[in-house]
Amino acid sequence: MIGRPGRGESAQGDALVLESPRRLVRTTLEVPGVGPDDALLKVEACGLCGTDHEQFTGHLPAGFAFVPGHETVGTIEALGVRAAGRWGVEVGDRVAVEVFQSCRVCGPCLAGDYRRCAVHGISDMYGFVPVEKSPGLWGGYAQYQYLSPDTLLHRVPAGLDPVLATVFNPLGAGVRWAVTLPGTGPGDVVCVLGPGIRGLAAVAAAKDAGAATVLVTGLGKRDAQRLSLAKRFGADLVVDVEAEDAVSVLTKAVGRLADVVVDVTAKAPAALGQAVSLARPGGTVVVAGTRGSAETPGFWPDHIVYKELRILGALGVDAAAYRQALSMLASGRYPFAELPRRRVGLDAVAELLADMAGEGEHDAPVHGVVEPWRDDASESA
């Protein structure tokens, strides 16, 4: 064991436990010692996304108490000797923690599809593990997070601020969903549905891959600021679908439909029909946003046949996309550091999540971040 604490040593740290919908309880939990194969992370920052506020409100029910948080960045506090060799890290290194774990030996893991790991998979993701499962610290809403032997880590580039580094998760999603899966390349026309942080990340990733034209859609007043931001990330066209028809805007501007359409909307049942309408014959539609509904108004399945479309579902990110995301963040090529962002300590997380869910008194920031060691005051940028 390298660093502290070790087996048999006792320490404590604060964490937020989501005991039931809208009930986040600050709790002091025992910080585990580490053995040869695992590690302990001192959490510096944890980003928030739609999954976080859906867990908070109960729209994504768990049925058990847990420590949320799955976009964690921190420094290695204690480290097993074998873990150090496996991950190639040392105590004090700043790392980003992947949400999925990998057993490294099952068929999906050996094929690189560890999101479908036979041992872990979607039911055993960081930020969604019962607090009763020892040692309890399985999420980023905590001063310390336990790192199991099956954890996947990435070194954060030197000089990259930990709060900004939490964007590794949404930007990694942008890389995989907007580029890797659909095979986006130079000259392509890309449409991104939804201007949240993952939509902005998809814009940046597509432009980085050489896309000639990127169109972004949003809905009404709530998305006006975000559509404006999209232009700074490389969007050539932005469309408020409440006021304009995206197909008409695209065809008027470039004379044809999109090679790739990436749907990162949330709770927008009509987006699938819009995505199919925007895709050219032989094009690709990547569906990454969840509907929260079985309804799909405006979606005519026959168009998939007539256009011979390729429709891909996207869940999560892979290691290659995370590495590219961290490199892009370190380069400063895109203004992720300047996103409207709210940073809070543990005692202000519930208020921030309520705002992100549209239930609070304030507008939702584009990027929300928990800093478990900061005081109760929040900071907006």
Sequence and secondary structure as in RCSB ss.txt:
>XXXX:A:sequence
MIGRPGRGESAQGDALVLESPRRLVRTTLEVPGVGPDDALLKVEACGLCGTDHEQFTGHLPAGFAFVPGHETVGT
IEALGVRAAGRWGVEVGDRVAVEVFQSCRVCGPCLAGDYRRCAVHGISDMYGFVPVEKSPGLWGGYAQYQYLSPD
TLLHRVPAGLDPVLATVFNPLGAGVRWAVTLPGTGPGDVVCVLGPGIRGLAAVAAAKDAGAATVLVTGLGKRDAQ
RLSLAKRFGADLVVDVEAEDAVSVLTKAVGRLADVVVDVTAKAPAALGQAVSLARPGGTVVVAGTRGSAETPGFW
PDHIVYKELRILGALGVDAAAYRQALSMLASGRYPFAELPRRRVGLDAVAELLADMAGEGEHDAPVHGVVEPWRD
DASESA
>XXXX:A:secstr
 EES BTT  EEEEEEEEEETTEEEEEEEEE  B TT EEEEEEEEEE HHHHHHHHTSS  SS B    SEEEE
EEEE HHHHHHHT  TT EEEE SS   SSSHHHHTT GGG SSSGGGG TT SBTTSTT   SSSBSEEEE TT
  EEE  TT  HHHHTTHHHHHHHHIIIIITTT  TT EEEEE  SHHHHHHHHHHHHTT SEEEEEE TGGGHH
HHHHHHHTT SEEEETTTS HHHHHHHHHSS EEEEEE  SS TTHHHHHHHHEEEEEEEEE S  SSS  TT  
THHHHHHT EEEE  S  HHHHHHHHHHHHHT S GGGS EEEE GGGHHHHHHHHTT SSS   SEEEE TTS 
S  EE 
